């Protein structure tokens, strides 16, 4: 019997099996409270050339391209799920740490490398630049499920979402200075274009996307999610074509869409959370495939030394210098800053950046990649698995609720009806008040209150408690989001 097959068939089978293994690995990591990225990297090394030899990947350019695409998806999802309250709490210190903090970290690590090893200056600067930023993929997945105070989580999320462009800028600048012998003025202009142009591109594309998502009839709800993904790509492309940071543009675009498109936010966020999870699995598996475990022992000493400098000196110094004013004015305490220092996780971004010297044909590119890979493994294994313990020792551990926006529009088939869900928080105006004491605005009706696994059909004397989900029905009106937010918080929006 003649059999028909396509050349892509084994690739599809392998990819499918790896995704299934990746999801099972993530579930296992969740149960044992270990950062999933460690197991993903381990799985990639296991099936790669230096392991079972099931999949071969020896092209750093392919890994870099795939890694950049995955990072864009992860950064966009991070922007989408950043709350306005997080920005109010942490925008100032977060962006200071995402810029000045990254430069300080890179400088201290580079200085440590020069003191501890006999590596040349350019290699030391590259090692410092590559490892200087915290990782959005690691922070968003590990910190959000850790029992940390909300304002610490907010600061870590804002910092990790915004600091990748600076690390990329430093890495590319060192490589360009090595390759083209750029002077300080040229590097300064390059940096300003990267940051300013990236932010502007994200604002422009994000603003246009918000208006279209709010006003244009795009059809089924899933198309709004696909449109948002296209907007992220457009933001990156616009910034990159102008020589600016596409990474920053994507994050800013995600912020705007997440903050100002409430009606389709649940569909958009759910789609991109799933896509981000897939990108994260694929990214870490791919990076695991690229490394050869047999080469790691040769870089063990410099890698452990760099990890020690990074965790014990560079990160704490950068955090405390950037937050010095907040510490002196007692807006932040020393234990809080200690926890912020410890929770500065490294992950996919440093490993992807470590492919840049490889693709640029830098003589020590392979050494830098293997060293950074080792640093990420060690620092993530130690820090990622002990964040909860350190928080408890510092007296800062707090059970964190699952992330949710204040007001959430639910899918409804009737185009003239809004079904809206409000998550009741501890300090809201409506908390512990009855519907008679805190009635919703005119034209809005509380249809149900979901408390745990119970659904309550409310009356006037029904009290709303922290943790309740209040379901409201009303005629469709663009003012509903602002009206309900003002009712729940007793604050103008």
FITORGU-943330 format. One record per residue (C-alpha): x negated, z negated, y negated; residue in one letter. Coordinates in Angstrom, 2 decimals, decimal comma, padded with zeros to 5 digits. Layout:
// FITORGU-943330
+---------+---------+---------+--------+
:      xx :      zz :      yy : marvex :
+---------+---------+---------+--------+
:       X :       Z :       Y :      A :
...
+---------+---------+---------+--------+
***
This chain:
// FITORGU-943330
+---------+---------+---------+--------+
:      xx :      zz :      yy : marvex :
+---------+---------+---------+--------+
:  000,00 :  000,00 :  000,00 :      X :
: -001,35 :  000,93 : -003,46 :      X :
: -001,77 : -001,97 : -005,84 :      X :
: -001,50 : -001,60 : -009,59 :      X :
: -003,48 : -003,84 : -011,92 :      X :
: -004,78 : -003,98 : -015,46 :      X :
: -008,22 : -004,99 : -016,63 :      X :
: -006,72 : -007,78 : -018,69 :      X :
: -005,00 : -009,43 : -015,71 :      X :
: -007,85 : -011,83 : -014,79 :      X :
: -008,24 : -012,77 : -018,45 :      X :
: -004,55 : -013,65 : -018,75 :      X :
: -004,72 : -015,71 : -015,55 :      X :
: -007,83 : -017,55 : -016,71 :      X :
: -006,44 : -018,21 : -020,18 :      X :
: -003,17 : -019,48 : -018,75 :      X :
: -004,92 : -021,84 : -016,35 :      X :
: -007,19 : -023,14 : -019,12 :      X :
: -004,19 : -023,83 : -021,40 :      X :
: -002,41 : -025,69 : -018,60 :      X :
: -005,56 : -027,70 : -017,87 :      X :
: -005,97 : -028,34 : -021,57 :      X :
: -002,45 : -029,73 : -021,95 :      X :
: -002,86 : -031,94 : -018,87 :      X :
: -006,20 : -033,09 : -020,28 :      X :
: -004,57 : -033,96 : -023,61 :      X :
: -001,87 : -035,96 : -021,83 :      X :
: -004,50 : -037,82 : -019,82 :      X :
: -006,54 : -038,53 : -022,96 :      X :
: -003,43 : -039,95 : -024,63 :      X :
: -002,86 : -042,33 : -021,74 :      X :
: -006,41 : -043,66 : -021,69 :      X :
: -006,68 : -043,76 : -025,51 :      X :
: -009,65 : -041,40 : -025,65 :      X :
: -010,10 : -038,57 : -028,18 :      X :
: -008,86 : -035,45 : -026,39 :      X :
: -011,56 : -033,27 : -027,94 :      X :
: -014,20 : -034,99 : -025,76 :      X :
: -012,35 : -034,00 : -022,60 :      X :
: -011,73 : -030,47 : -023,91 :      X :
: -015,43 : -030,03 : -024,62 :      X :
: -016,26 : -031,44 : -021,19 :      X :
: -013,82 : -029,08 : -019,52 :      X :
: -015,38 : -026,13 : -021,35 :      X :
: -018,87 : -027,14 : -020,22 :      X :
: -017,61 : -027,63 : -016,66 :      X :
: -016,22 : -024,09 : -016,29 :      X :
: -019,00 : -022,42 : -018,33 :      X :
: -022,27 : -020,76 : -017,45 :      X :
: -024,14 : -024,01 : -016,96 :      X :
: -021,35 : -025,57 : -014,91 :      X :
: -019,19 : -023,86 : -012,31 :      X :
: -019,88 : -020,47 : -013,87 :      X :
: -016,20 : -019,48 : -013,84 :      X :
: -016,21 : -018,21 : -017,45 :      X :
: -019,17 : -016,80 : -019,34 :      X :
: -019,58 : -016,92 : -023,11 :      X :
: -022,98 : -016,32 : -024,67 :      X :
: -021,96 : -014,62 : -027,95 :      X :
: -021,95 : -017,08 : -030,88 :      X :
: -020,28 : -014,51 : -033,15 :      X :
: -017,23 : -014,39 : -030,88 :      X :
: -017,12 : -018,19 : -030,79 :      X :
: -017,51 : -018,36 : -034,56 :      X :
: -014,68 : -015,88 : -035,20 :      X :
: -012,32 : -017,64 : -032,82 :      X :
: -013,39 : -021,00 : -034,21 :      X :
: -012,65 : -019,98 : -037,79 :      X :
: -009,17 : -018,71 : -036,83 :      X :
: -008,42 : -021,94 : -034,99 :      X :
: -009,63 : -024,03 : -037,92 :      X :
: -007,36 : -022,11 : -040,28 :      X :
: -004,34 : -022,93 : -038,13 :      X :
: -005,35 : -026,61 : -037,91 :      X :
: -005,98 : -026,88 : -041,66 :      X :
: -002,67 : -025,20 : -042,53 :      X :
: -000,79 : -027,59 : -040,24 :      X :
: -002,66 : -030,48 : -041,83 :      X :
: -001,49 : -029,35 : -045,27 :      X :
:  002,08 : -028,90 : -044,05 :      X :
:  002,26 : -032,43 : -042,69 :      X :
:  000,63 : -034,20 : -045,65 :      X :
:  003,27 : -036,26 : -047,40 :      X :
:  003,72 : -036,50 : -051,15 :      X :
:  003,33 : -040,28 : -050,82 :      X :
: -000,08 : -039,72 : -049,21 :      X :
: -001,20 : -037,64 : -052,17 :      X :
:  000,06 : -040,23 : -054,63 :      X :
: -001,87 : -042,93 : -052,78 :      X :
: -005,08 : -041,07 : -052,07 :      X :
: -005,45 : -037,82 : -054,00 :      X :
: -008,05 : -039,16 : -056,46 :      X :
: -010,37 : -041,04 : -054,10 :      X :
: -009,73 : -038,52 : -051,32 :      X :
: -010,95 : -035,57 : -053,34 :      X :
: -013,94 : -037,52 : -054,68 :      X :
: -014,95 : -038,30 : -051,10 :      X :
: -014,27 : -034,69 : -050,11 :      X :
: -016,75 : -033,39 : -052,69 :      X :
: -019,28 : -035,96 : -053,90 :      X :
: -019,04 : -037,86 : -050,62 :      X :
: -019,92 : -034,77 : -048,61 :      X :
: -022,96 : -034,06 : -050,80 :      X :
: -024,13 : -037,67 : -050,50 :      X :
: -023,68 : -037,64 : -046,71 :      X :
: -025,59 : -034,37 : -046,36 :      X :
: -028,44 : -035,63 : -048,55 :      X :
: -028,83 : -038,95 : -046,75 :      X :
: -028,73 : -037,31 : -043,30 :      X :
: -031,31 : -034,71 : -044,39 :      X :
: -033,54 : -037,45 : -045,75 :      X :
: -033,20 : -039,40 : -042,50 :      X :
: -034,15 : -036,31 : -040,48 :      X :
: -037,29 : -035,81 : -042,58 :      X :
: -038,27 : -039,46 : -042,14 :      X :
: -037,62 : -039,66 : -038,40 :      X :
: -038,77 : -036,21 : -037,24 :      X :
: -041,32 : -033,58 : -038,22 :      X :
: -038,70 : -030,87 : -038,73 :      X :
: -039,05 : -028,56 : -041,75 :      X :
: -037,04 : -029,13 : -044,93 :      X :
: -034,63 : -026,22 : -044,39 :      X :
: -033,73 : -027,41 : -040,90 :      X :
: -033,17 : -030,95 : -042,20 :      X :
: -030,93 : -029,65 : -044,98 :      X :
: -028,94 : -027,53 : -042,53 :      X :
: -028,44 : -030,48 : -040,17 :      X :
: -027,24 : -032,62 : -043,08 :      X :
: -024,90 : -029,94 : -044,43 :      X :
: -023,40 : -029,05 : -041,06 :      X :
: -022,55 : -032,65 : -040,14 :      X :
: -021,49 : -033,76 : -043,63 :      X :
: -017,71 : -033,35 : -043,41 :      X :
: -015,17 : -035,28 : -041,40 :      X :
: -013,06 : -033,13 : -039,12 :      X :
: -009,40 : -032,38 : -039,80 :      X :
: -008,64 : -031,66 : -036,15 :      X :
: -010,11 : -034,99 : -035,01 :      X :
: -008,67 : -037,05 : -037,86 :      X :
: -005,15 : -035,61 : -037,74 :      X :
: -004,87 : -036,15 : -033,98 :      X :
: -006,70 : -039,48 : -033,56 :      X :
: -005,90 : -041,33 : -036,78 :      X :
: -002,18 : -040,54 : -036,85 :      X :
: -001,64 : -042,20 : -033,51 :      X :
: -003,91 : -045,15 : -034,34 :      X :
: -002,42 : -048,42 : -035,64 :      X :
: -003,92 : -048,21 : -039,13 :      X :
: -002,45 : -049,20 : -042,50 :      X :
: -000,71 : -046,24 : -044,09 :      X :
: -002,92 : -046,00 : -047,17 :      X :
: -006,08 : -045,85 : -045,05 :      X :
: -004,54 : -043,09 : -042,95 :      X :
: -003,53 : -041,28 : -046,16 :      X :
: -007,06 : -041,43 : -047,55 :      X :
: -008,62 : -040,19 : -044,30 :      X :
: -006,13 : -037,32 : -044,03 :      X :
: -006,56 : -036,14 : -047,62 :      X :
: -010,35 : -036,38 : -047,33 :      X :
: -010,61 : -034,56 : -044,00 :      X :
: -008,22 : -031,82 : -045,07 :      X :
: -010,11 : -031,16 : -048,30 :      X :
: -013,78 : -031,66 : -047,40 :      X :
: -014,40 : -028,73 : -045,07 :      X :
: -014,89 : -026,23 : -047,93 :      X :
: -017,67 : -028,38 : -049,41 :      X :
: -019,47 : -028,63 : -046,06 :      X :
: -019,13 : -024,87 : -045,60 :      X :
: -020,40 : -024,35 : -049,14 :      X :
: -023,47 : -026,51 : -048,49 :      X :
: -024,21 : -024,82 : -045,15 :      X :
: -023,86 : -021,30 : -046,53 :      X :
: -025,86 : -022,23 : -049,64 :      X :
: -028,81 : -023,50 : -047,61 :      X :
: -028,73 : -020,38 : -045,43 :      X :
: -028,49 : -018,09 : -048,47 :      X :
: -031,34 : -019,94 : -050,17 :      X :
: -033,45 : -019,46 : -047,03 :      X :
: -032,48 : -015,82 : -046,59 :      X :
: -032,30 : -014,56 : -050,18 :      X :
: -034,31 : -017,16 : -052,06 :      X :
: -031,48 : -018,07 : -054,46 :      X :
: -032,23 : -020,29 : -057,44 :      X :
: -030,27 : -023,40 : -058,49 :      X :
: -028,17 : -021,55 : -061,10 :      X :
: -027,04 : -018,95 : -058,58 :      X :
: -026,13 : -021,67 : -056,06 :      X :
: -024,12 : -023,54 : -058,71 :      X :
: -022,13 : -020,41 : -059,58 :      X :
: -021,59 : -019,74 : -055,89 :      X :
: -020,22 : -023,27 : -055,42 :      X :
: -017,86 : -023,07 : -058,40 :      X :
: -016,46 : -019,75 : -057,24 :      X :
: -015,96 : -021,11 : -053,73 :      X :
: -014,08 : -024,23 : -054,80 :      X :
: -012,26 : -022,98 : -057,90 :      X :
: -011,34 : -019,62 : -056,41 :      X :
: -010,18 : -021,17 : -053,14 :      X :
: -007,93 : -023,66 : -054,91 :      X :
: -006,52 : -020,95 : -057,20 :      X :
: -005,83 : -018,56 : -054,32 :      X :
: -004,06 : -021,32 : -052,39 :      X :
: -001,95 : -022,22 : -055,42 :      X :
: -000,96 : -018,62 : -056,15 :      X :
: -000,07 : -017,64 : -052,60 :      X :
:  001,51 : -021,02 : -051,91 :      X :
:  003,71 : -020,85 : -055,00 :      X :
:  004,92 : -017,35 : -054,09 :      X :
:  005,54 : -018,41 : -050,48 :      X :
:  007,53 : -021,46 : -051,64 :      X :
:  009,81 : -019,34 : -053,80 :      X :
:  010,42 : -016,80 : -051,05 :      X :
:  010,99 : -019,46 : -048,38 :      X :
:  013,46 : -021,28 : -050,64 :      X :
:  015,37 : -018,27 : -051,93 :      X :
:  014,93 : -015,20 : -049,71 :      X :
:  017,31 : -014,76 : -046,76 :      X :
:  014,73 : -014,22 : -044,02 :      X :
:  017,14 : -014,45 : -041,09 :      X :
:  016,74 : -016,87 : -038,15 :      X :
:  014,94 : -020,14 : -038,81 :      X :
:  011,99 : -019,13 : -036,64 :      X :
:  011,18 : -016,28 : -039,03 :      X :
:  010,57 : -018,80 : -041,80 :      X :
:  007,85 : -020,37 : -039,65 :      X :
:  006,30 : -016,97 : -038,95 :      X :
:  006,45 : -016,12 : -042,65 :      X :
:  004,62 : -019,37 : -043,47 :      X :
:  001,88 : -018,42 : -041,01 :      X :
:  001,56 : -015,06 : -042,72 :      X :
:  001,27 : -016,81 : -046,08 :      X :
: -001,63 : -018,87 : -044,72 :      X :
: -003,39 : -015,69 : -043,67 :      X :
: -002,73 : -014,11 : -047,06 :      X :
: -004,17 : -017,16 : -048,84 :      X :
: -007,32 : -017,00 : -046,76 :      X :
: -007,68 : -013,25 : -047,22 :      X :
: -007,16 : -013,39 : -050,99 :      X :
: -009,74 : -016,13 : -051,40 :      X :
: -012,26 : -014,50 : -049,07 :      X :
: -011,94 : -011,13 : -050,82 :      X :
: -012,84 : -012,86 : -054,10 :      X :
: -015,84 : -014,61 : -052,56 :      X :
: -014,05 : -017,99 : -052,59 :      X :
: -013,26 : -020,58 : -049,92 :      X :
: -010,47 : -019,37 : -047,68 :      X :
: -010,44 : -022,75 : -045,93 :      X :
: -009,51 : -024,58 : -049,13 :      X :
: -006,93 : -021,88 : -049,97 :      X :
: -005,21 : -022,32 : -046,60 :      X :
: -005,03 : -026,10 : -046,96 :      X :
: -003,64 : -025,90 : -050,52 :      X :
: -001,09 : -023,28 : -049,43 :      X :
:  000,01 : -025,57 : -046,57 :      X :
:  000,36 : -028,49 : -048,98 :      X :
:  002,69 : -026,55 : -051,26 :      X :
:  004,86 : -025,23 : -048,43 :      X :
:  005,10 : -028,65 : -046,82 :      X :
:  006,02 : -030,39 : -050,08 :      X :
:  008,43 : -027,89 : -051,63 :      X :
:  010,30 : -026,20 : -048,77 :      X :
:  012,50 : -029,02 : -047,44 :      X :
:  015,31 : -026,96 : -045,94 :      X :
:  013,23 : -025,23 : -043,25 :      X :
:  010,46 : -027,82 : -043,06 :      X :
:  011,36 : -029,09 : -039,59 :      X :
:  011,26 : -025,61 : -038,03 :      X :
:  008,09 : -024,63 : -039,89 :      X :
:  006,33 : -027,88 : -039,04 :      X :
:  007,35 : -027,88 : -035,37 :      X :
:  006,14 : -024,30 : -034,93 :      X :
:  002,79 : -024,98 : -036,55 :      X :
:  002,27 : -028,28 : -034,76 :      X :
:  002,61 : -026,44 : -031,46 :      X :
:  000,35 : -023,65 : -032,70 :      X :
: -002,19 : -026,17 : -033,98 :      X :
: -002,19 : -027,94 : -030,62 :      X :
: -002,90 : -024,65 : -028,86 :      X :
: -005,63 : -023,79 : -031,39 :      X :
: -007,22 : -027,19 : -030,92 :      X :
: -007,29 : -026,84 : -027,13 :      X :
: -008,69 : -023,32 : -027,33 :      X :
: -011,25 : -024,23 : -029,98 :      X :
: -012,78 : -027,14 : -028,11 :      X :
: -012,74 : -025,30 : -024,79 :      X :
: -014,48 : -022,35 : -026,45 :      X :
: -017,14 : -024,53 : -028,04 :      X :
: -017,69 : -026,26 : -024,71 :      X :
: -018,22 : -022,87 : -023,10 :      X :
: -020,84 : -021,96 : -025,70 :      X :
: -023,14 : -024,91 : -025,03 :      X :
: -025,53 : -025,26 : -022,08 :      X :
: -025,53 : -028,91 : -020,89 :      X :
: -029,00 : -028,50 : -019,38 :      X :
: -030,37 : -027,99 : -022,92 :      X :
: -028,85 : -031,18 : -024,34 :      X :
: -031,42 : -033,68 : -022,98 :      X :
: -034,10 : -031,86 : -024,97 :      X :
: -032,36 : -032,73 : -028,24 :      X :
: -031,26 : -036,24 : -027,23 :      X :
: -033,76 : -038,12 : -029,43 :      X :
: -033,13 : -036,30 : -032,73 :      X :
: -029,38 : -036,21 : -032,01 :      X :
: -029,14 : -039,95 : -031,39 :      X :
: -031,28 : -040,62 : -034,46 :      X :
: -029,07 : -038,38 : -036,62 :      X :
: -025,96 : -040,07 : -035,23 :      X :
: -027,36 : -043,49 : -036,12 :      X :
: -028,23 : -042,38 : -039,66 :      X :
: -024,83 : -040,72 : -040,08 :      X :
: -022,70 : -043,59 : -038,77 :      X :
: -024,71 : -046,58 : -039,99 :      X :
: -026,14 : -045,33 : -043,30 :      X :
: -024,89 : -042,00 : -044,67 :      X :
: -021,15 : -042,37 : -044,14 :      X :
: -020,87 : -046,01 : -045,32 :      X :
: -023,09 : -045,31 : -048,33 :      X :
: -021,03 : -042,26 : -049,35 :      X :
: -017,72 : -044,10 : -048,94 :      X :
: -018,80 : -047,19 : -050,89 :      X :
: -020,39 : -045,20 : -053,72 :      X :
: -017,35 : -042,92 : -054,07 :      X :
: -014,99 : -045,92 : -053,95 :      X :
: -017,17 : -048,31 : -056,00 :      X :
: -014,73 : -048,48 : -058,92 :      X :
: -011,81 : -049,16 : -056,58 :      X :
: -013,83 : -051,90 : -054,88 :      X :
: -014,88 : -053,53 : -058,17 :      X :
: -011,29 : -053,51 : -059,47 :      X :
: -010,07 : -054,85 : -056,10 :      X :
: -007,74 : -051,93 : -055,51 :      X :
: -009,50 : -051,55 : -052,17 :      X :
: -011,15 : -054,31 : -050,17 :      X :
: -014,48 : -054,32 : -048,36 :      X :
: -012,83 : -054,45 : -044,90 :      X :
: -010,70 : -051,41 : -045,81 :      X :
: -013,73 : -049,38 : -046,89 :      X :
: -015,58 : -050,48 : -043,75 :      X :
: -012,73 : -049,11 : -041,64 :      X :
: -012,66 : -045,88 : -043,67 :      X :
: -016,39 : -045,53 : -043,03 :      X :
: -015,99 : -046,04 : -039,29 :      X :
: -013,04 : -043,67 : -039,00 :      X :
: -014,91 : -040,68 : -040,48 :      X :
: -014,71 : -038,66 : -037,27 :      X :
: -016,76 : -035,55 : -036,61 :      X :
: -015,39 : -032,80 : -034,38 :      X :
: -014,84 : -029,07 : -034,34 :      X :
: -015,89 : -028,29 : -037,93 :      X :
: -019,54 : -029,37 : -037,53 :      X :
: -019,81 : -027,47 : -034,24 :      X :
: -018,30 : -024,32 : -035,76 :      X :
: -020,62 : -024,66 : -038,77 :      X :
: -023,53 : -025,06 : -036,36 :      X :
: -022,85 : -021,49 : -035,19 :      X :
: -023,66 : -020,20 : -038,71 :      X :
: -027,46 : -020,61 : -038,33 :      X :
: -027,18 : -018,96 : -034,91 :      X :
: -025,42 : -015,87 : -036,25 :      X :
: -027,75 : -015,78 : -039,28 :      X :
: -030,74 : -015,59 : -036,89 :      X :
: -032,27 : -018,76 : -038,27 :      X :
: -035,34 : -019,56 : -036,10 :      X :
: -034,11 : -023,05 : -035,13 :      X :
: -030,45 : -022,03 : -034,86 :      X :
: -030,14 : -022,89 : -031,17 :      X :
: -031,76 : -026,29 : -031,75 :      X :
: -029,33 : -027,04 : -034,60 :      X :
: -026,31 : -026,05 : -032,50 :      X :
: -027,31 : -028,20 : -029,51 :      X :
: -028,22 : -031,14 : -031,74 :      X :
: -024,94 : -031,07 : -033,65 :      X :
: -023,00 : -030,70 : -030,39 :      X :
: -024,72 : -033,83 : -029,09 :      X :
: -024,06 : -035,70 : -032,36 :      X :
: -020,35 : -034,87 : -032,20 :      X :
: -020,11 : -035,99 : -028,58 :      X :
: -021,81 : -039,32 : -029,23 :      X :
: -020,17 : -040,19 : -032,55 :      X :
: -016,67 : -039,19 : -031,41 :      X :
: -016,98 : -041,04 : -028,11 :      X :
: -018,02 : -044,23 : -029,89 :      X :
: -015,96 : -044,07 : -033,08 :      X :
: -012,87 : -042,23 : -031,85 :      X :
: -012,25 : -044,62 : -028,98 :      X :
: -012,82 : -047,81 : -031,01 :      X :
: -010,89 : -047,26 : -034,25 :      X :
: -008,08 : -049,56 : -033,12 :      X :
: -010,56 : -052,24 : -032,03 :      X :
: -012,48 : -052,12 : -035,32 :      X :
: -009,20 : -052,30 : -037,27 :      X :
: -008,18 : -055,38 : -035,30 :      X :
: -011,56 : -057,06 : -035,83 :      X :
: -011,28 : -056,40 : -039,57 :      X :
: -007,73 : -057,76 : -039,65 :      X :
: -006,27 : -054,38 : -040,60 :      X :
: -004,56 : -053,29 : -037,40 :      X :
: -000,92 : -052,42 : -037,90 :      X :
:  001,49 : -050,61 : -035,61 :      X :
:  002,07 : -047,25 : -037,21 :      X :
:  005,32 : -045,34 : -037,02 :      X :
:  005,41 : -041,72 : -036,00 :      X :
:  004,95 : -039,49 : -039,05 :      X :
:  008,20 : -038,31 : -040,58 :      X :
:  009,24 : -037,11 : -044,03 :      X :
:  011,76 : -039,13 : -046,04 :      X :
:  014,48 : -036,48 : -046,12 :      X :
:  014,70 : -033,88 : -043,35 :      X :
:  017,08 : -030,91 : -043,22 :      X :
:  018,37 : -030,31 : -039,69 :      X :
:  019,25 : -026,84 : -038,33 :      X :
:  022,92 : -025,97 : -038,88 :      X :
:  024,72 : -022,78 : -037,88 :      X :
:  027,16 : -022,93 : -040,79 :      X :
:  025,47 : -021,35 : -043,82 :      X :
:  027,60 : -023,47 : -046,20 :      X :
:  026,78 : -026,87 : -044,68 :      X :
:  023,68 : -029,04 : -044,89 :      X :
:  022,98 : -031,60 : -042,18 :      X :
:  020,31 : -033,99 : -043,45 :      X :
:  018,45 : -036,84 : -041,78 :      X :
:  016,96 : -039,78 : -043,69 :      X :
:  014,36 : -042,05 : -042,08 :      X :
:  014,97 : -045,58 : -043,43 :      X :
:  011,71 : -047,27 : -044,37 :      X :
:  010,87 : -050,93 : -044,85 :      X :
:  010,85 : -050,87 : -048,65 :      X :
:  013,65 : -048,44 : -049,49 :      X :
:  016,54 : -049,23 : -051,81 :      X :
:  019,06 : -048,69 : -048,99 :      X :
:  017,28 : -050,90 : -046,43 :      X :
:  019,56 : -053,77 : -045,27 :      X :
:  022,31 : -052,59 : -047,62 :      X :
:  025,77 : -051,65 : -046,39 :      X :
:  027,28 : -048,28 : -047,16 :      X :
:  029,74 : -050,05 : -049,45 :      X :
:  026,88 : -051,65 : -051,38 :      X :
:  024,77 : -048,46 : -051,50 :      X :
:  027,15 : -045,52 : -051,16 :      X :
:  025,65 : -042,01 : -051,01 :      X :
:  026,12 : -039,71 : -054,00 :      X :
:  029,43 : -037,92 : -054,48 :      X :
:  030,04 : -035,11 : -052,02 :      X :
:  027,73 : -036,53 : -049,34 :      X :
:  029,03 : -038,31 : -046,25 :      X :
:  027,12 : -040,45 : -043,75 :      X :
:  028,24 : -039,02 : -040,42 :      X :
:  026,15 : -041,18 : -038,10 :      X :
:  023,37 : -043,75 : -037,95 :      X :
:  020,93 : -043,45 : -035,05 :      X :
:  019,41 : -046,83 : -034,17 :      X :
:  017,00 : -046,66 : -031,26 :      X :
:  019,01 : -045,00 : -028,49 :      X :
:  022,38 : -045,91 : -030,02 :      X :
:  024,49 : -043,68 : -032,23 :      X :
:  026,69 : -045,61 : -034,67 :      X :
:  029,72 : -044,10 : -036,40 :      X :
:  029,46 : -046,04 : -039,66 :      X :
:  032,03 : -047,87 : -041,75 :      X :
:  031,76 : -049,36 : -045,20 :      X :
:  030,35 : -052,64 : -043,88 :      X :
:  027,71 : -050,94 : -041,69 :      X :
:  024,21 : -051,96 : -042,83 :      X :
:  021,29 : -049,53 : -042,76 :      X :
:  018,18 : -051,05 : -041,19 :      X :
:  014,49 : -050,10 : -041,29 :      X :
:  013,84 : -047,54 : -038,57 :      X :
:  017,37 : -046,12 : -038,65 :      X :
:  017,93 : -042,40 : -038,95 :      X :
:  020,87 : -041,75 : -041,25 :      X :
:  022,57 : -038,38 : -040,68 :      X :
:  024,36 : -036,98 : -043,73 :      X :
:  026,63 : -033,94 : -044,01 :      X :
:  027,43 : -032,14 : -047,25 :      X :
:  028,11 : -028,75 : -048,75 :      X :
:  024,94 : -026,71 : -049,19 :      X :
:  023,37 : -027,33 : -052,57 :      X :
:  019,74 : -026,88 : -053,70 :      X :
:  019,95 : -030,30 : -055,38 :      X :
:  020,67 : -032,18 : -052,15 :      X :
:  017,06 : -033,04 : -051,36 :      X :
:  016,43 : -034,62 : -054,76 :      X :
:  019,80 : -036,43 : -054,81 :      X :
:  019,33 : -037,99 : -051,39 :      X :
:  015,71 : -038,97 : -052,08 :      X :
:  016,82 : -040,69 : -055,31 :      X :
:  019,63 : -042,50 : -053,46 :      X :
:  017,34 : -043,74 : -050,68 :      X :
:  014,54 : -044,95 : -052,95 :      X :
:  016,43 : -045,69 : -056,19 :      X :
:  013,73 : -043,69 : -057,94 :      X :
:  014,05 : -040,39 : -059,86 :      X :
:  012,50 : -037,40 : -058,03 :      X :
+---------+---------+---------+--------+
***
